[in-house]
Amino acid sequence: MTVSETSPAVPVVVIGCGPVGQTTALLLARWGLPVVVLDGRPERDMVGSKAICQQRDVLDVWDSVGVGAEVARRGVTWTTARTFHRDHELFSFEFADRGQSLFPPFVNVSQCLTEELLDEAIAAQPLIDVRWGHQVVGIDQHAADDGTGAVTVRSATGAGEVTVAGSYAVACAGPRADVIRSALGLTFDGQTFGDQFLICDIRTDLPGWETERRFYFDPEWNPGRQVLIHPCPDSTFRIDWQVPPDFDLAAEEASGGLDARIRQVIGDRPYEIVWKSVYRFHTRAVDRMRVGRVLVAGDAAHLVSPFGARGLNSGVLDAENAAWKLAFVLRGWAPESLLDSYHDERHAAAAENLDVTGATMRFLVPGSPAEAQHRLEVLERATTDPTARAEVDSGRLAEPFWYVDSPLTTPDERRPFPGRPARGDVPVPAPGVLAPDAPITVPGRADVVRLRQLAREGVTVLVGDDAALPALPEQLTGGLPIAVYRIRDLDEGTTLREALGARPDEIWVLRPDAHVAAVLTRSADVAPAVARLLSASAPAPVPA
């Protein structure tokens, strides 16, 4: 593999210091890259709880930068999702874990607290320079003197316009990143739903509701529309009502209607409104997530409805995908063409999220009387007919995207991807799928106790008992962080192989984001599979 060495002394510029930008910066610094973070706000604004629902695999990403365990500890764990029609429970489900994850399926915590914990990690990281009060007004790309190319970000500040030069930029500036999308020539097509949604974070006592998410279709206290209830820390509950397009929050408060609305849910008990807001849903996506030396991530790249908690969670997975690929390119471990796969993989993930949340919104907000009648019939049938319950869409909850069709994935005809698994389940491990976590013991390493910790150190090759150890050419081992382990040396028992479904004659290749890149039966195929996951040309065979 021939790649050009690029000095990591020039920073990567991250635009936006929300959770996606914070995560991007921390992950880049974890790979040893300097980062400058620009944000147009004068300082962190701790307003409202915003995105509250963090998925297990996102907590795992944050754990790699020292934050995940604390987010989980400070949040509320919930394991059950219940769906009702009027006052009748249609179904409930719990979430599967094929391995033994350190984290629960979901943790609810205020985005403000998440940002605070990420800020603390950033403050302890000398490679990250955060600059508030830098409103980005333009992005220029040009060829640098050394021929490697560069990006210049222009910002308006209190001292006038300033520029920051970087090797690459990652735009995580949120949904209002119109200037950035325009500068990059991106479209942002999609739609806005007419109905509004009212959020209130209510501090009160609701015994029995602390560990479950509840979704109500057409309850008597919001006829014809929906209500979603999530538990949060400090005896707080997020209540989300679908309301008419002309809903006026100020008038609702003045008339006493808001108090009556809340009491219809919680009853005659004391409560405190911690935060309230009214908003509309948008579903949009940029046409490209890579434009030269700029990658676009999070809400700047895609907007989805919050039913399913796919916004922030998918943005964090954008950040991880971007960070390891930028690191491998800038470290000289992979060619610059690896960055093309960022668009391939994360745009496909965005399309999946748009498809899933779009179907949810069509069920929640029927577009015609015929669609409304169909929904009512489905809900009424689901009361007594279990087969109808699969048609009830209250939001498929966030899950990682499966890179089965990625150009970095080596297919395995023995493990065809069966498609989207059942609600609450996870896919069987196969090429393109995120590997399940499992406890391991690494010889001579007390600091690594889980499979995903090990995988996130670079490229990891796991060899079954009956498979030959692969001989890797110098083209791959020259500086590339790659490690080869016998599965039995990581786990003397059966936990790891059962979590993976690994057979004794197999060799598993894991990417730096813990996704499975390949499952092979010939050691000679390992080097080509590694080259493929790096978007590199296949190395010359190792002489026997």
N, C-alpha and C positions, 0 to 999 in steps of 0.2 A: 504494500500500500504506500503510495507516494503522496505526501501532503506537504504543504508549505508551512513552516514555522512562523507563527505570528506572535509577537511579544504581547503578553497580557498586561503590559504597563499602561496602555491606553484604555480608559474605562469603557464599560458598556453603559449607555445612558438609558435609564428606566424613567418613563414619563408617567407620573401618577403614583401617589403614595397611599392608595387604598390597599386592601388586603392582597389583591393580585400583584400590584407593584411591589409591595413589601415582600411577598413570598418570592417573587422573581429576584429581587435584590439579594435576599438571604441565600437563595440557592446558588446564584452566581458566585457570591462570596465564598460559599462552602466549597466551590470548585477552585478557589484561589484567584478569582477575577476581581479587579477593582470596579466599583459601580458608583455612578452619580445618579441620584434620584431627584427629579424635578417635580414640584407640585405647585399649582397656581394659588392655592389657599395660603393665607398668612401663617397658619398653624393648624394643628390637628383640631377638627371640630367634632367634639363628642356629643352629637345630637341624635337622639333616637336610638332604637336598637337595630334598625335596618335588617340586613340578612342575619337570620338567627340559627339556621339549621345546617350543621356541619356533618358531612358524611364520613364514615369510618376511614375510607382510604385517603380522604383529604387530611384528616387528623394525622394519618400516618406520614403524609408528606411533611406536614408541619413538625412532626416529631424528628424528622431528619435535620431540622434546624433548631431543635431544642425547645419547641413551643407546644407540640401536640399534646403531651401529657398534661400540661397545665391548663390548656383549653378544655380538655376533657374533665379535669378535676373541678374546674370552676363552673362548668356547665351542668345542665340537667340531662341525664341519660334517659332515652326512651326506646323501647323495643317493640311496641305494639302500635299498629295503625288501625283505627276503627272507622267504619263508614256507615252512616245512618241515612235512611229516607224518612223524613218527618221524625217520628219518635221511635222508629223501629231500626234496630241494628241489622244491617244487611250482611256484613262480614267483617272479620278482622284478620290480620296476619302479622307474623313475626318474621324477622330477617335472618337468613341463613349465613353461615360462615364456614366455608369449606376447610379452612385452616384453624389456627388458634390466634386470632388477632389480639393485639394488646388493647384494642379500642372497641367500644360498643357500636352498634349499627349507626346510630345518630346521637349527636349531642346538641342541645339547644343552648345557645349563649349569645349575648348581644354582640353585634359586629364591633361595637365600640370597645368592648373588653378584648376581643380578638385583636383589634388594631393596637390596643395598648400593650398587649403581650408581645406582638410582633415588633413594636417600636422598641421595647426593652431589649429584644434580641439584636435589633439593628444597632442600638446604642453601644452594645458590647462588641460590635464587629468593626474593626478599624478599616476594613476595605470598602465600607459603604459611607458615602457622603450625601446626606439628605439636604436639599436646598428648598425651603419653603418660599412662597412669594415669587415663584418663577412660572409665569403663565406662558406656556408654549404658543408661539405665533407662527412658527415655520420650521420645516425640516428640509435640509439640503443634503444631497448625496453627491459625492465626487470622488475622483481618483486621487489618492494620496501620492506623495512623492515616491514612496517605495512600491507603488503599483498595487498595494493591497486594497485600496478603496477606503473610504471613511464616510462618516455621517456627522453633520453639524446640526445641532438643535438650537434654534433661536427662541429666546424667552423675553417677555416684557416683565421688568421688575421695577421696584421703586426707584432704582438708580438708573433707569433707562434700559435699553435692549442689551442683552448679553448673549454670548454664544458659548456652547459647550460642545467640544469635539469628542467623538467616541468612535470605537471600532464598529459597534452596532448600536441600535436602539430597540427597546421593547416598549411599545405604546400601550399603557394600561390606564388610560386617562378616564375610563368610565363612559357612560352612555352619552355624555355631552361632548364627546371628542370630535365635534364637527370640523374644527380647524385642522386637526391632524388628519382625519379621513380625507378632507378636501386636498390637503397638501400632498397626500399620497395618491390622489386620483381614485379613491375607492368609492364604490356605491354602497348604500346601506338600505337595501330594499326590504320591504316587509309591510306590516300593517299595525294599526292601533285599534284596540277593542273599545267600543263605545261605552259599555258599562264602567262605572267607577267601583273602586274597592276601598273600604274604610278599615283602617288598622287602628286598634287600641291595645296598648300594653297595660293590663290591669293587674294591680297587686291586690290579691285577695286570697282567701282560703277555699280551695275546692278539693276536698278529700277524695282520693281515688283517681284524680285526673293528672297526677304529677308525673306519670311515666308513660303517657300515651298521647298520640296525636288523634284528634277527633275531627271528622268531616261530616257535615250535615247537609243533605239535599233537602230543600224546601221545608225547613222546620217551620212550625207555626209562628215562631218569632222572627222569621224573615221569609214570608211566603213567596214562592216562585223563584227564589234565589238561594244562594249557598252561604254557609258559615264554616270557617276553619278555625280550630282552636289548638294551639301548641303550648305545652308547658315551658316555662323559662325559669332561670334561677331566682332566688329571693321571693318565692311564693307569687311569682308573676306569670300571667298567662297572656299570650298573643291571641287576640280575637280578630278575625278578618271577615268582614261582611261584604258580600256583593251588594252594591246599591245602584239605584238608577243613574242614568247619565246626567241628570240635572240635580243630583244630590248636593246639598249645601250644608257643610259641616257647621259653619257659624250659626245658621238658622236652626239646625238640629240641636245645638247646645242651648241656644237662647230659649227655645220652646220647651226644654226639658226632655226632648225626644231622645237625646243621647243617653241620659241616665236611664230612661225607660228601656231603651234598646239593650243596655248592658245588664240591667236587672232581669230581663227576660232570659238571659243566659245563666247568670250566677245566682239569681234569687235574692232574697232579702238579707244580704250580709254586707258588712262594710267593705269598701273597696277604694282604691286610689288609682287615678289614671296617671301612668308614668310617661306615656307618649301617645300621640295620636297623629294620624296623617290620612290623606285621601290621595289616591293615585289611579292611573290607568295603565293597563298592560300593553306592552309593545312586543312584537316578534319581528326581529330584523337580523340580518347578518351581512357582513361585508363580502364582497365578491372574491377578495384575496386576503390572506392573513400573513403573507410575506410580500413585501415590496422592496426588492433590493436588500439593503442592509437594515431594514426596519421590519420587525415582527409585531403584529397587532394581537392583543390578548384581552380576555375578559369582556366586560360590557362594551368596551370600545370596538370589539369585533362582533359581538352577538348579544342580542337581548331576547329573553324568553320570559314567559309568565312564571311567577314564583311557585305555582302549584307543582310540587315535585322538587323544589329546592335545587334547581339545576343551574342557577345563575352563578353565585359565588363559587359553588363547588366545581363547576366546569372551568371557571376562570383560574382556580388554583391548579388544576390539571393542565391548563394551557401553560401556566408559569413553569411547571416542572418540565414539560416537554421542551419548551423554549430554552430553559437554562442548561440542561445537560447537552443539548445539541450545540448551543453557542460555546459552551466550555470545551467540547471536544474539537470544534473547529478552531477556536482560538489557541488551544493547547497544541494544535498540530496533530491530533490523534485521528482526525477525520477530514475529508475534503469539504470545501465550502458547499458542495451540492447536498450535503446532509440537511442543510436548512430548508431545502425544498420540501422535505418530508414533514416539516412543521405544518405547512399549509395542508398537505395531503391528509395528515392525521387529524389535526384539530379542526379543520373546516368540515371534515366528515363528522366529527363529534358534534359540532355546532348544528349541522344539518339533522343529525339524529335527535338532538334536543329540540329543535324547531318542530320536527315531526311529532315527537312525543307530546310536547306541551301544546302544540297546535290542535292535536286530537282532543286533549283535555279541555281546551278552551271551547272547542266546537260543541263538546258535551255540556260544559258549564253554561255557555252563552249561545244557545241555539240561534241560528241565523234566519230561521223562517218558522212559521207556525207548524209546518210538517216536521221539522227537526225537533221542535219543542214537544210535539205529540209523541214522536218516537222515543225521546228521552223519558217522558212520563211513563210510557208503556214498559220500557226497560226497567225503570225503577220499581214499578208496581209488580212486575213479574219476578224481580230479584228478591222480593220479600219471601216468596215461597219456592222459587225455582233456582237451585244452585247454578244451573248452566247459564242463567241470565246474568249472574254476578260478574262474569268475565267482561261483559259489555259496559259495566258501570265504571266510569272513568273519573276518579277524584284526584288524579295526579299520580303518575308513576314516579316514585321517589328516586332521587339522584343515584347514579351508579357510574363507575368508570366506563369510558368508551372502549370497545374491543377492536384492536388494530389488525383484524384478520385480513383485511384487504390492503394493508399498508405495503408500500414498496420495500420496507425494511424487514418484513416478515417472510420467513421461509415456510411455505405451506406444508402440511402433513396430511396426506390422503387418509391416514388411519384415524385422524382426529378432525373430521369435517365440523365446521362450526354449525351448531343446530339452530342458530338464530337467537333472538332476544328471549331470555329465560322467563319463567313465570314470575309474577309480581312477588317481590321480596326475596327472590332466589338470586344466585350468582352463577355465571357460566362455568362449565367444567373446564379445568386448565387445558389449554391448547395454544398453538402459536397465535400470537396477537392478544391473548387474554392476560390480564394482570394476575401474576402468580399469587396464590393464597399465602398468607403469612404462616409461619410455624416456628416453634422454638428450635434453636440449633446450638451446638457447641463447636466453636472454631478453635482448632488446636493452636495454643499459644496466644489466644485473643480473649481476654475477659470482657472487652468493651462491646463485643458483637454477640447478641444472644438470640436474634431473630433473622429469618431468611431475608426479609426486605431490607434490613440494615445492611446485610452483606451485599445484596444486589445493588444497592445505591452507591457502592464504592466504585463501580465501573462495569465492565462486562464480566459476567459470572457464568462459568461452565460447570454443570453438575453431571457427574458421570456415575452411571449405574454399576452394580457389582460385576456384571458380566460384560460390560463394554470396555473396549480398549481406550486407554488414555490418549487423547489427541496430541499430535505433534504440531505445534503452531509455528509458522515461518517467522523469521525475524521481522518481516514487514509488519506483522501484527504485534509482536512483543516489544518492539523498540519504543518504549515509553508509554504505550497504551496501558491503562489500568485494567488488566485482565487477569483473572484468577481461575484456576481449575481445582475442583474438589471432588473426591469421591463422596457420594451421598452418605455412605455408611460412616465416613469420618465426621460428618456434621451431625448425624443422628444415628446412634447405635440401635435405636428402636425402629418403629414403623411410622411414626407421626409424620415425618417429612414426606416420605414416599407415598403415604396414603393421601396426604393433602394434595400432592401433585397428581396422583394417579400414575406415578412413574414406574416403568417396568425395568427389570434388571439389565436389559440389553440397550437401554436408551441413554442418550446424552442430551441434556437440556441446556439451552443457551438463554440467559436472561439479560435483558437490556439494563441500562443504568436507571431506568424508572421502574424496574421490577416487572415489566411485561415480558412474557415469553416470546423470544425471537424465533426459536426453532426447537423442534424435538426430533432427534436424529438417531439412527442406528449404526451409522458408519463414522468412525473417528475422522476419516478423510474429508467428511462433509462439514466438519466444524469450522475450519478456516474460511471456506466460502460463505457459510452462514454468518460468521462474525463480520466478514467484509460487507456482506449485504446489509446488516443492521447499521453499519457505518456509512452506507451509500458509497462504498469504495469499490474499486475494481478487484476482482478475485485475485488472491495472491498466488504465486507460483507454488506448485506442490512441494512438500518437504521430501527430499531424497530419502529413500528407504535405508 
